[in-house]
Amino acid sequence: MAIHEQIDNLNIWWFPRDFCQSRFGEFQQSGTNSCTLISLILADKVAKAERFFHRVAELPSHGWDLFGNAINDGNNVYHNVITANTPQARNLNLNIPDAISAIRSQHKMNFRLEEWFYTHMEADPTNPMYNRNVALQLSRIFTITLQVFQQAGGRGGELPPSHLFAAIIADCRTVMVTFDFRASIVALFDSHQHGRDAGAVFAQCTIQNMDDLIFWFISMLHNVYSSRPSLFEISFLSSQPGVAKRIPPAIKKIAGDIKKSSKSVV
């Protein structure tokens, strides 16, 4: 059973320590570096689900199944593409384009998400206001991106977008943030083990209270891993047709130069 915790407007579920990428499922031995694959596969599964999110105070009814399947599938892809073919690279961390290519090489996956754009944000780990400043910057990036994405969606007879996903890579760990516009919920899934007692973690709140989620995430990195990353890399993804050709939002002043992640290495 997952342990539920509530902090202000945020609901958090800490899964048992054996329910994480390095301990769960048939291919757990490949789970050390498969977080990027797991995060992308989970986002794709959520995008395909008829309705995954319902209420912020409740763990999604199919959460255990979806999270477990994503962990298994991600570890399986890592085993097939990386471990089995290049044993010397078994500790390889994948960037977003390479991870997408690896997933699509497994034809049964039917992966539909496309990357919209990539950006990065630098931070000063020595700043005494680190948590607050980083959370504020990330929140601004997300807010501006959501506005542009929703304004562009639904034009030309298209259905309004239902989801937007953001993979955050920091300190060699990838987590997935999901924005569900139908339920007005933002959620974060982290497939890593958290300390001695907890496995993966899932947190959600309303999009209106997104700041609570981001501040908790930044604080959690320090509390659990003693991590204050100096670089955050963010890839926005969607299943909307032609999303890769859309113009990204102008967030240079907040996060640095925007560039397609196909030109970058994580």
C-alpha positions in Angstrom: 0.0 0.0 0.0 1.2 3.5 -0.8 1.6 5.9 2.1 -0.4 9.1 1.5 0.9 12.5 2.6 -0.7 15.9 2.2 1.2 19.1 2.3 -1.0 22.1 1.9 -2.7 21.7 -1.6 -0.4 18.8 -2.6 -1.2 15.1 -2.3 1.8 12.7 -2.3 1.9 8.9 -2.4 5.1 7.1 -1.4 5.2 3.6 -2.7 6.8 0.6 -1.0 10.6 0.4 -1.4 10.3 -2.6 -3.7 8.1 -0.7 -6.1 10.7 1.3 -8.0 12.7 0.9 -11.2 15.7 -1.0 -9.6 13.6 -3.4 -7.5 10.3 -4.1 -9.4 9.5 -6.6 -12.1 11.2 -9.0 -14.4 13.9 -6.7 -15.7 14.8 -4.9 -12.5 18.5 -5.5 -13.1 18.2 -3.0 -16.0 16.6 -0.4 -13.8 19.6 1.6 -12.6 19.5 4.0 -15.6 16.2 3.4 -17.2 14.3 6.4 -15.7 14.1 8.4 -18.9 12.6 5.4 -20.8 10.1 4.8 -17.9 9.1 8.4 -17.7 8.4 8.6 -21.5 6.5 5.3 -21.6 4.4 6.4 -18.6 3.5 9.7 -20.3 2.6 7.8 -23.5 0.3 5.5 -21.5 -1.4 8.4 -19.8 -1.9 10.1 -23.1 -3.6 7.0 -24.5 -5.8 6.4 -21.4 -9.4 7.5 -21.7 -9.4 9.2 -18.4 -6.5 8.7 -15.9 -6.8 11.6 -13.5 -10.0 12.3 -11.5 -9.6 14.0 -8.1 -6.4 15.4 -6.6 -7.0 13.7 -3.2 -7.2 10.2 -4.7 -4.6 8.1 -6.2 -5.7 7.3 -9.8 -7.6 4.0 -9.8 -5.3 2.5 -12.4 -2.2 4.1 -10.9 -0.5 1.0 -9.6 -1.0 -0.9 -12.9 0.1 2.0 -15.1 3.1 2.8 -13.0 4.1 -0.9 -12.7 3.7 -1.5 -16.5 5.7 1.6 -17.3 8.6 0.5 -15.0 8.6 -3.0 -16.5 8.4 -1.7 -20.1 11.1 0.9 -19.5 13.5 -1.7 -17.9 12.7 -4.1 -20.8 13.5 -1.6 -23.5 16.8 -0.7 -21.6 17.6 -4.4 -21.5 16.9 -5.0 -25.2 18.5 -1.9 -26.6 21.4 -1.1 -24.2 22.3 -4.0 -21.9 22.0 -6.9 -24.4 23.8 -5.1 -27.3 26.4 -3.0 -25.5 27.2 -4.5 -22.1 30.0 -2.0 -21.6 27.4 0.8 -21.6 25.1 -0.7 -19.0 25.3 2.5 -17.0 24.4 4.7 -19.9 22.0 7.6 -19.3 19.8 8.3 -22.3 18.8 11.8 -23.5 15.2 12.3 -24.7 15.8 11.8 -28.5 17.8 8.6 -27.9 15.2 7.3 -25.4 12.4 8.0 -27.9 14.4 6.2 -30.6 15.0 3.2 -28.3 11.3 2.9 -27.5 10.2 3.2 -31.1 12.7 0.5 -32.1 10.4 -1.9 -30.1 7.5 -2.0 -32.5 5.0 -3.4 -30.0 5.2 -0.1 -28.0 3.4 2.1 -30.5 4.9 5.2 -28.9 2.9 8.3 -30.1 4.4 11.2 -28.2 6.5 13.8 -30.0 8.9 16.3 -28.5 7.8 19.9 -28.9 10.9 21.7 -27.6 13.7 21.5 -25.1 15.1 24.1 -22.8 17.4 24.2 -19.8 17.8 26.3 -16.7 20.9 26.9 -14.6 20.9 27.3 -10.8 23.3 28.3 -8.1 23.5 25.5 -5.5 25.2 27.8 -3.0 22.4 30.3 -3.0 20.6 30.3 0.4 17.3 30.8 -1.4 18.0 27.9 -3.8 14.7 26.0 -3.3 12.5 29.1 -3.7 14.4 30.6 -6.6 14.5 27.3 -8.6 10.9 26.6 -7.9 9.9 30.1 -9.0 11.9 29.8 -12.3 10.5 26.4 -13.1 7.0 27.6 -12.4 7.4 30.5 -14.7 8.6 28.3 -17.5 5.6 25.9 -17.1 3.1 28.8 -16.8 4.3 30.5 -20.0 4.5 27.1 -21.9 1.0 26.1 -20.8 -0.5 29.4 -22.0 1.2 29.1 -25.4 0.3 25.4 -25.8 -3.3 25.8 -25.0 -3.7 28.9 -27.2 -2.3 27.1 -30.2 -4.3 24.0 -29.6 -7.7 23.5 -31.0 -7.2 25.8 -34.0 -8.1 24.8 -37.5 -10.8 22.3 -36.3 -8.4 20.4 -34.1 -9.7 19.1 -30.8 -8.3 21.0 -27.8 -5.2 19.4 -26.3 -5.9 17.1 -23.3 -2.4 16.7 -22.0 1.1 18.2 -22.0 4.1 16.4 -20.6 7.4 17.7 -19.3 10.4 15.5 -18.7 12.7 17.1 -16.1 16.3 15.8 -16.1 18.4 16.9 -13.1 21.4 15.3 -11.5 21.1 12.3 -13.8 17.5 11.6 -12.8 14.5 11.9 -15.0 11.0 12.5 -13.7 7.8 13.1 -15.6 5.3 16.0 -15.1 1.9 15.6 -16.6 -0.6 18.4 -17.2 -4.2 17.1 -17.6 -6.3 20.0 -18.9 -9.6 18.1 -18.7 -9.2 17.4 -14.9 -7.1 20.6 -14.3 -4.5 18.4 -12.5 -0.7 18.5 -12.6 1.1 15.4 -11.4 4.7 14.2 -11.0 6.0 10.6 -11.2 9.5 9.6 -10.0 10.3 6.0 -10.5 13.5 6.0 -8.4 13.9 4.6 -4.9 13.6 7.3 -2.2 15.7 6.6 0.8 15.6 3.3 2.7 11.9 3.0 3.2 10.2 4.3 0.0 10.2 3.3 -3.6 8.7 5.4 -6.4 6.7 8.5 -5.6 3.6 10.2 -7.2 2.3 13.6 -6.3 -0.5 15.7 -7.7 -2.5 18.9 -7.2 -4.6 21.3 -9.3 -2.8 23.2 -12.0 -3.8 26.3 -10.2 -1.6 25.1 -7.2 1.3 24.0 -9.4 3.8 26.1 -7.3 3.2 23.7 -4.4 4.2 20.7 -6.5 7.3 22.3 -7.9 8.6 23.6 -4.6 8.0 20.2 -3.0 9.9 18.5 -5.8 13.0 20.8 -5.4 12.9 20.3 -1.7 12.5 16.6 -2.0 15.7 16.3 -4.1 17.7 17.9 -1.3 15.9 16.1 1.5 16.2 12.6 0.0 19.3 12.8 -2.2 21.2 15.8 -0.7 21.0 17.1 -4.3 20.9 20.7 -5.4 21.3 20.4 -9.2 23.0 23.3 -11.0 21.3 22.4 -14.3 17.7 21.4 -15.1 16.9 20.1 -18.6 13.3 20.2 -19.6 11.7 18.5 -22.7 8.0 19.2 -23.4 6.1 16.5 -25.2 2.6 15.9 -26.6 0.6 13.5 -28.7 -1.0 16.4 -30.6 -0.4 16.0 -34.4 2.4 18.2 -35.7 3.4 19.5 -32.3 7.1 19.3 -33.2 6.6 22.0 -35.9 5.0 24.5 -33.5 6.9 27.6 -32.5 8.1 27.3 -28.9 7.3 30.0 -26.3 9.7 32.8 -25.9 11.1 32.0 -22.5 14.8 32.9 -23.2 15.0 35.4 -20.3 13.9 32.7 -17.8 15.6 29.6 -18.9 18.4 30.4 -21.3 18.4 29.6 -25.0 15.7 27.2 -26.3 17.0 24.5 -28.6 15.8 21.2 -29.8 17.2 18.4 -27.7 18.3 16.6 -30.7 21.2 19.0 -30.7 22.0 18.4 -27.0 23.3 15.7 -24.8 22.0 15.0 -21.4 
